[in-house]
Amino acid sequence: MGARHVVGLGESLLRLSAPGHQRLEQAADLAVHVGGAELNTLIAAAALGVPATWATRLADNPLGRRIAAHSAAYGVRPQVDWDAGARAPLYFVEHGVPPRPAEVLYDRSGTAMTLLSPDTFVWKDLVAGSAAAVSTGITCALGEGPARAVTAFFGAARDAGSLTVFDVNHRAKLWSWEQAVPVLRAVLPHVDLLLAGRDDLLRLVPGADPGADQVTLARRAIEVYGHETVVLRETSQLPGRRVATAVTAVTADAEYAGRAYEADVVDAFGAGDAALGVLLASRLAGDDPATTVDKAAWAGAFQHTLPGDVCLIRPSDLTRRGAPARRILR
């Protein structure tokens, strides 16, 4: 592995979407994509030239192999612990338009990743030579074994000198905050770079002041858990189907706030993963923190313009951030 190599740990699912803006009970057919936070992040980083490996457990059947093939097709090497007795995870999507939100229906019980344990992989071999190790609160939500595996993964990564990166990514349809808080608080001391929102920090930082601004909360998280950096991503709803995405990086003694980028939403999924993947690629390329958060915010907006979870970003796309929008490049 090279010095810029990134390793991720998590579950990816087959995404079955109702066409257009139909409800699931209307749909006569479903569009198939593959989605999952950690893999989406790795694909975004790989698109910008970062070598990436994705560690996971998958059902040893055609659906599991479809997911693994998706990873490889986008330049991310899958490291799979195959399980012949498990089922593939699914999620179903309705694409909403205001005032109806997009909605997800999960079908992911009994999947291979729910049996992930701290002994599934030889973590020191998995992370050897890596620059960063990535996982999310979604993996922790899959059960006690997966949550303990995330901690083991991060412990090995830190021993190897790798940056540990964690996106809270709370999914209320997977677990409540009452269930999540004690589990996530056990993981956070092992995290160097935390991606979170203000609401996440209010719940995860003991004694957090409800009146504090997000930068103050981020600095309090750094004091409590020892993070190097807290990255704050905000998405604001604008009139119609338009959103604005901004990213701020906070350290103990500095704050780097990027511009807010607007986008018309084609697909509401994967924007945070795209932002994190591009942020990591930018950081590992040696960009300064202000450039890194600016690229990340633009990537989050860019992802809203693409159908599916995959961040099909190109290095040339990033050169156009901040430039006047053009309908056709010719």
Secondary structure as GFF3:
##gff-version 3
##sequence-region A 1 330
A	DSSP	beta_strand	6	9	.	.	.	ID=ss1
A	DSSP	beta_strand	13	17	.	.	.	ID=ss2
A	DSSP	beta_strand	31	35	.	.	.	ID=ss3
A	DSSP	alpha_helix	37	47	.	.	.	ID=ss4
A	DSSP	beta_strand	52	59	.	.	.	ID=ss5
A	DSSP	alpha_helix	62	73	.	.	.	ID=ss6
A	DSSP	beta_strand	76	83	.	.	.	ID=ss7
A	DSSP	beta_strand	90	94	.	.	.	ID=ss8
A	DSSP	beta_strand	103	107	.	.	.	ID=ss9
A	DSSP	three_ten_helix	112	115	.	.	.	ID=ss10
A	DSSP	alpha_helix	123	127	.	.	.	ID=ss11
A	DSSP	beta_strand	132	136	.	.	.	ID=ss12
A	DSSP	alpha_helix	137	140	.	.	.	ID=ss13
A	DSSP	alpha_helix	144	159	.	.	.	ID=ss14
A	DSSP	beta_strand	163	167	.	.	.	ID=ss15
A	DSSP	alpha_helix	177	187	.	.	.	ID=ss16
A	DSSP	three_ten_helix	188	190	.	.	.	ID=ss17
A	DSSP	beta_strand	193	196	.	.	.	ID=ss18
A	DSSP	alpha_helix	198	204	.	.	.	ID=ss19
A	DSSP	alpha_helix	214	225	.	.	.	ID=ss20
A	DSSP	beta_strand	229	237	.	.	.	ID=ss21
A	DSSP	beta_strand	242	250	.	.	.	ID=ss22
A	DSSP	beta_strand	255	257	.	.	.	ID=ss23
A	DSSP	beta_strand	261	264	.	.	.	ID=ss24
A	DSSP	alpha_helix	271	284	.	.	.	ID=ss25
A	DSSP	alpha_helix	289	303	.	.	.	ID=ss26
A	DSSP	alpha_helix	315	318	.	.	.	ID=ss27
###
